[in-house]
Amino acid sequence: MLQTIKLKLVSEKLHIGVVSWREMYIFYPKIIQLKPEVDTGRLVCRCKGSNKWFSYRQIKKGLIKKNYPIQIDFPEWYFK
């Protein structure tokens, strides 16, 4: 089942889209949701199972206001 999400802010340099500070997506090479965490008193985001992270300050520098829709394919059992 396809789910459409509208990104409000986009960082074209990092290929990251932001819906809110809690919901961010990296959309290159494939769409993955980033999880917000706290690292030594600052907000960072990373992919689940990965050790590479992006600081919120780094993401915030290159953000441009842009309505950018993305589609994510969720399995049917996810909505039951």
C-alpha positions, 0 to 999 in steps of 0.5 A: 500500500502506497503512503504519500508524505509531504515534506515541508522542508528539503535539504538538497545537499544532504538529500534529507526532507523534514516533516517535523523535527521528529519526522525526517526522511533521507530520500537518496538512494532509497527512502529511509526514516531517520530517528532523532536521538540525543548525543552529548546534549545535541539532537542528532538523526540517524538511520535505524541500524546505522552508525552514521548520523546527521546533526540537526544543526547540520540539517537545518543549515541547508533547508529550503521551504518546499512542498515535496511529496514522497511515496513509501510502500508499506506492507498490508500487515502494517495497517492491521 
